[in-house]
Amino acid sequence: MELRKFYIIAILSFWALGVVAQPVKIIFDTDMESDVDDVGALAMLHGLANKGEADILATMVCSLNPWAVPVTDAINTFCGRPDIPIGAVKTLGVYRNSSYAKIVSEEFPQDIGLGEKSPDALALYRKILTEQPDTSVVIVTVGYLTNLSYLLQSYPDDISPLSGKELIQKKVKHLICMGGRYPLEQNPARWGNFKPDPAAVLLVSKDWPTRIIFTGGGAFADEIPTGKVTFNFPPDSNPISRAYAIFLKSWNRDWHHSADLIAVYIAVRGYHEFFQLNTQGYNHIFEDGTMMWRLQPDNPFHQYVSSFKEGIKPENVAAVFDSLLSGPITLQK
């Protein structure tokens, strides 16, 4: 009898481990132009996928910069996943220059061409979500919320009889949104993901029908210096090192903040290991894209991460981030 109980417990334990080990289904939405932490975040996502922890369903581009799409494809290709679908915003959106996107796109293999040749992100979002099991997809956005606002406002079509809001509610587990400095950011001169398309941020923060975990930048992200590991590899050997070398040359340093990497890490592994989750209140977005976390009224869908758990050393977090970021580079060395 005791032996039978042992086997039952063992079977249940293996079954539970199998459930936990299922990769997180991820849609990654990025501007991939103005800052280089988008590159690091995508490299980290591939590192997590290499460990079997993430299933990258698509990489969406929310910028109108025509080189943002091909540099995304170059990174996906280098990391061994050249066929990941890439969607791009096709209507009104944000255009910003990039120091690295065109150079990396021209120096490394990619076959998608300029951004206007890529599929419409809205249609691709609707297609991929429709094909996935209910409440199974985690969306992580490290750019503008333009694509997500268009998805939220979309109508039933040939892809799905559901509206965008209904489709999100049915298929999305939660949204991880990098943007803002918490608990407040009221300096309109300070740049950030929310200010280029504030109308989109207002809409998504107000109407998104699942939990949103907002992750902060600023001093919080600066406490996790990453990217130095990319300088251990010749810049002409891979697009990740090349992008970091180009971008950080003007900063005269060999490391960068981890704003976008924090969001990706939480999207796949959760916040529990390193970070403190704040659950009371809501993210109040002003018309200019600045924000303030207000404690009342409470919105159960709004949460944020912008601090460490007690006893956590940021340098240890940085080491974990760098190991994941460098994983795809090491494999291709």
C-alpha positions as CSV (number, residue, x, y, z in Angstrom):
1,M,0.0,0.0,0.0
2,E,2.8,2.4,0.9
3,L,4.6,1.6,-2.3
4,R,1.4,2.3,-4.3
5,K,1.1,5.7,-2.5
6,F,4.7,6.4,-3.4
7,Y,4.1,5.7,-7.1
8,I,1.0,7.9,-7.1
9,I,2.8,10.8,-5.5
10,A,5.7,10.4,-7.9
11,I,3.4,10.4,-11.0
12,L,1.6,13.4,-9.7
13,S,4.9,15.2,-9.1
14,F,6.2,14.5,-12.6
15,W,2.9,15.6,-14.0
16,A,3.1,18.9,-12.0
17,L,6.7,19.5,-13.1
18,G,5.6,18.9,-16.7
19,V,2.9,21.6,-16.4
20,V,5.3,24.1,-14.9
21,A,7.9,23.4,-17.6
22,Q,5.6,24.3,-20.4
23,P,7.1,27.2,-22.3
24,V,5.3,30.6,-22.0
25,K,3.7,31.6,-25.3
26,I,5.0,35.1,-26.0
27,I,4.2,37.9,-28.5
28,F,7.0,40.4,-28.3
29,D,6.1,44.0,-29.4
30,T,9.0,46.4,-29.9
31,D,9.9,49.7,-31.5
32,M,13.5,48.4,-32.2
33,E,14.9,51.7,-33.2
34,S,15.7,54.5,-30.7
35,D,17.3,52.5,-27.8
36,V,19.4,49.4,-27.8
37,D,17.7,47.6,-24.9
38,D,15.1,46.4,-27.4
39,V,18.0,44.4,-28.9
40,G,19.0,43.0,-25.5
41,A,15.4,42.2,-24.7
42,L,14.9,40.2,-27.9
43,A,18.2,38.4,-27.4
44,M,17.2,37.5,-23.8
45,L,13.9,36.2,-25.1
46,H,15.8,33.9,-27.5
47,G,18.0,32.9,-24.6
48,L,14.9,31.9,-22.6
49,A,13.5,30.1,-25.7
50,N,16.7,28.1,-26.0
51,K,16.1,26.9,-22.4
52,G,12.6,25.8,-23.3
53,E,11.0,28.5,-21.2
54,A,9.5,30.6,-24.0
55,D,7.7,29.9,-27.2
56,I,8.1,33.1,-29.4
57,L,4.9,33.3,-31.4
58,A,5.7,36.6,-33.2
59,T,7.8,39.7,-33.0
60,M,5.7,42.8,-33.7
61,V,7.2,46.2,-34.6
62,C,5.3,49.3,-33.4
63,S,7.6,51.8,-35.2
64,L,7.3,53.3,-38.7
65,N,11.1,53.3,-39.1
66,P,11.6,51.1,-42.1
67,W,14.7,49.5,-40.7
68,A,13.1,48.4,-37.4
69,V,11.6,45.3,-39.1
70,P,14.7,44.0,-40.9
71,V,16.9,44.5,-37.8
72,T,14.4,42.4,-35.8
73,D,14.5,39.8,-38.5
74,A,18.4,39.8,-38.5
75,I,18.3,39.1,-34.7
76,N,15.8,36.3,-35.1
77,T,17.8,34.8,-37.9
78,F,21.1,35.0,-36.0
79,C,19.4,33.4,-33.0
80,G,18.3,30.4,-35.1
81,R,14.6,31.4,-35.6
82,P,14.5,33.0,-39.0
83,D,10.8,32.1,-39.6
84,I,9.3,33.9,-36.6
85,P,6.5,36.0,-38.0
86,I,7.1,39.8,-37.9
87,G,4.2,42.2,-38.1
88,A,4.5,46.0,-38.4
89,V,2.2,49.0,-37.8
90,K,0.8,50.0,-41.2
91,T,-1.3,53.1,-40.5
92,L,-0.7,56.1,-38.3
93,G,2.3,55.6,-35.9
94,V,5.5,56.8,-34.5
95,Y,8.7,57.4,-36.5
96,R,12.0,57.8,-34.8
97,N,15.6,57.6,-36.0
98,S,17.9,54.8,-35.1
99,S,21.7,54.7,-34.8
100,Y,22.0,51.0,-35.4
101,A,18.9,49.6,-37.2
102,K,20.0,50.3,-40.8
103,I,23.6,49.3,-40.3
104,V,22.7,46.0,-38.6
105,S,20.0,45.3,-41.2
106,E,22.5,45.7,-44.1
107,E,25.4,43.8,-42.5
108,F,23.6,40.7,-41.2
109,P,21.4,38.2,-43.0
110,Q,17.7,39.0,-43.1
111,D,15.2,38.3,-45.8
112,I,12.1,40.4,-44.9
113,G,13.4,43.6,-46.5
114,L,12.1,47.0,-45.3
115,G,9.2,47.4,-42.9
116,E,6.6,48.2,-45.6
117,K,7.1,44.6,-46.9
118,S,6.1,43.0,-43.6
119,P,2.6,41.8,-42.7
120,D,0.2,44.2,-41.0
121,A,0.7,43.7,-37.2
122,L,-3.0,44.1,-36.6
123,A,-3.9,41.2,-38.9
124,L,-1.1,39.1,-37.6
125,Y,-2.1,39.7,-33.9
126,R,-5.6,38.6,-34.7
127,K,-4.5,35.5,-36.6
128,I,-2.1,34.3,-34.0
129,L,-4.4,35.0,-31.0
130,T,-7.2,33.1,-32.8
131,E,-5.0,30.1,-33.3
132,Q,-3.9,29.8,-29.6
133,P,-5.6,28.1,-26.7
134,D,-7.7,30.4,-24.4
135,T,-5.9,32.5,-21.9
136,S,-2.5,31.1,-23.0
137,V,-0.7,34.1,-24.6
138,V,1.5,36.6,-22.8
139,I,2.1,39.9,-24.7
140,V,5.1,41.9,-23.7
141,T,5.4,45.4,-25.1
142,V,8.7,47.3,-24.8
143,G,7.8,50.0,-27.3
144,Y,4.8,52.3,-28.1
145,L,1.3,50.9,-27.6
146,T,0.2,51.7,-31.1
147,N,-0.2,48.1,-32.3
148,L,-2.1,47.2,-29.1
149,S,-4.5,50.1,-29.4
150,Y,-5.3,49.1,-33.0
151,L,-5.9,45.5,-31.8
152,L,-8.1,46.6,-29.0
153,Q,-10.3,48.7,-31.4
154,S,-10.5,46.1,-34.1
155,Y,-13.7,44.7,-35.4
156,P,-14.8,41.1,-36.3
157,D,-13.4,40.0,-39.6
158,D,-12.6,37.0,-41.7
159,I,-9.9,36.0,-39.2
160,S,-12.2,35.9,-36.1
161,P,-15.9,36.7,-35.4
162,L,-14.7,38.4,-32.2
163,S,-13.9,42.1,-31.7
164,G,-10.4,42.9,-30.6
165,K,-11.4,43.4,-27.0
166,E,-13.2,40.1,-27.0
167,L,-10.3,38.3,-28.6
168,I,-7.8,39.7,-26.1
169,Q,-10.1,38.7,-23.2
170,K,-10.4,35.2,-24.6
171,K,-6.8,34.5,-25.6
172,V,-4.5,36.7,-23.6
173,K,-3.3,35.7,-20.1
174,H,-1.9,39.1,-19.3
175,L,0.1,42.0,-20.7
176,I,3.6,43.1,-19.5
177,C,4.1,46.8,-20.4
178,M,7.4,48.5,-20.1
179,G,6.9,52.2,-19.7
180,G,6.8,55.0,-17.1
181,R,8.8,55.7,-14.0
182,Y,6.9,54.7,-10.8
183,P,5.2,55.9,-8.7
184,L,5.2,59.0,-10.9
185,E,6.7,60.6,-14.0
186,Q,5.5,64.2,-14.6
187,N,8.4,65.6,-16.6
188,P,7.3,66.1,-20.2
189,A,10.8,66.7,-21.4
190,R,12.0,63.3,-20.2
191,W,11.6,60.7,-23.0
192,G,9.8,57.4,-22.7
193,N,7.7,54.8,-24.4
194,F,4.4,56.5,-23.4
195,K,5.0,60.0,-24.8
196,P,5.3,59.4,-28.6
197,D,1.7,57.9,-28.8
198,P,-0.1,59.0,-25.6
199,A,-3.5,58.4,-27.1
200,A,-2.7,54.7,-27.5
201,V,-1.5,54.5,-23.9
202,L,-4.6,56.2,-22.6
203,L,-6.8,53.7,-24.5
204,V,-4.9,50.6,-23.5
205,S,-4.6,51.5,-19.9
206,K,-8.3,52.3,-19.7
207,D,-9.9,49.5,-21.8
208,W,-7.5,46.5,-21.8
209,P,-9.5,43.6,-20.5
210,T,-6.8,41.5,-18.8
211,R,-4.2,42.2,-16.1
212,I,-1.4,44.6,-17.0
213,I,1.9,44.6,-15.2
214,F,3.6,47.8,-15.9
215,T,7.4,47.7,-15.5
216,G,9.4,50.8,-14.8
217,G,12.5,52.4,-16.3
218,G,14.6,55.3,-15.0
219,A,16.7,54.7,-11.9
220,F,15.2,51.3,-11.4
221,A,16.4,50.0,-14.8
222,D,19.8,51.8,-14.3
223,E,20.4,49.7,-11.2
224,I,20.7,46.6,-13.5
225,P,23.6,47.3,-15.9
226,T,23.7,44.9,-18.7
227,G,25.1,44.6,-22.2
228,K,28.8,44.6,-21.3
229,V,28.9,40.9,-22.1
230,T,28.2,41.7,-25.7
231,F,31.6,43.4,-26.0
232,N,33.3,40.0,-25.3
233,F,32.4,39.1,-28.9
234,P,33.6,40.8,-32.1
235,P,30.9,43.3,-33.3
236,D,31.1,42.0,-36.8
237,S,30.3,38.4,-35.6
238,N,26.7,39.0,-34.5
239,P,24.0,41.7,-34.7
240,I,23.5,41.9,-31.0
241,S,27.1,43.0,-30.2
242,R,27.1,45.2,-33.3
243,A,24.0,47.1,-32.2
244,Y,25.3,47.6,-28.7
245,A,28.7,48.8,-29.9
246,I,27.1,51.3,-32.3
247,F,24.6,52.6,-29.8
248,L,26.9,52.9,-26.7
249,K,29.7,54.5,-28.6
250,S,28.0,57.9,-28.1
251,W,27.5,57.1,-24.4
252,N,31.2,56.4,-24.0
253,R,30.5,53.3,-21.9
254,D,30.1,49.5,-22.4
255,W,26.9,48.9,-20.5
256,H,23.3,50.0,-20.6
257,H,20.1,50.0,-18.5
258,S,17.8,47.0,-18.5
259,A,14.3,48.6,-18.9
260,D,13.2,46.3,-21.7
261,L,15.0,43.2,-20.3
262,I,13.1,43.5,-17.0
263,A,9.8,43.3,-18.9
264,V,10.9,40.2,-20.9
265,Y,12.2,38.5,-17.8
266,I,8.9,39.0,-15.9
267,A,6.9,38.0,-18.9
268,V,8.6,34.6,-19.0
269,R,9.8,33.8,-15.5
270,G,7.6,36.1,-13.4
271,Y,8.4,38.8,-10.8
272,H,8.7,36.5,-7.8
273,E,12.4,35.8,-7.7
274,F,13.7,39.3,-7.8
275,F,11.0,42.0,-7.8
276,Q,8.3,43.5,-5.7
277,L,4.8,43.6,-7.2
278,N,2.6,46.6,-6.3
279,T,-1.1,45.8,-6.7
280,Q,-3.0,48.7,-5.1
281,G,-4.3,51.6,-7.2
282,Y,-4.1,52.3,-10.9
283,N,-1.9,53.9,-13.6
284,H,-3.2,57.4,-14.3
285,I,-2.0,58.5,-17.8
286,F,-2.1,62.2,-18.6
287,E,-2.8,63.4,-22.2
288,D,0.9,64.2,-22.8
289,G,1.9,60.6,-21.9
290,T,3.2,61.4,-18.4
291,M,1.8,59.3,-15.6
292,M,1.1,59.0,-11.9
293,W,0.3,55.9,-9.9
294,R,-2.7,56.7,-7.8
295,L,-3.9,54.6,-5.0
296,Q,-7.6,55.2,-5.5
297,P,-9.7,54.0,-7.1
298,D,-8.2,50.6,-7.2
299,N,-8.1,48.9,-10.6
300,P,-7.5,45.1,-10.1
301,F,-6.1,44.9,-13.6
302,H,-3.3,47.4,-12.9
303,Q,-0.1,46.4,-11.2
304,Y,3.5,47.6,-11.4
305,V,7.0,46.5,-10.8
306,S,9.7,49.1,-10.1
307,S,11.6,47.8,-7.0
308,F,13.5,44.8,-5.8
309,K,12.5,42.3,-3.2
310,E,14.2,42.7,0.2
311,G,17.7,41.3,0.1
312,I,18.1,41.2,-3.6
313,K,21.3,42.6,-5.0
314,P,20.9,44.3,-8.4
315,E,24.3,43.1,-9.6
316,N,23.1,39.5,-9.2
317,V,20.1,40.3,-11.3
318,A,22.3,41.8,-13.9
319,A,24.4,38.7,-14.0
320,V,21.4,36.5,-14.7
321,F,20.1,38.9,-17.4
322,D,23.5,39.0,-19.1
323,S,23.7,35.2,-19.1
324,L,20.4,35.0,-20.9
325,L,21.3,37.8,-23.2
326,S,24.6,36.2,-24.2
327,G,23.2,32.7,-24.6
328,P,22.3,33.1,-28.3
329,I,25.6,34.9,-29.0
330,T,27.6,32.1,-27.3
331,L,25.8,29.4,-29.4
332,Q,26.7,31.3,-32.6
333,K,30.3,32.1,-31.6
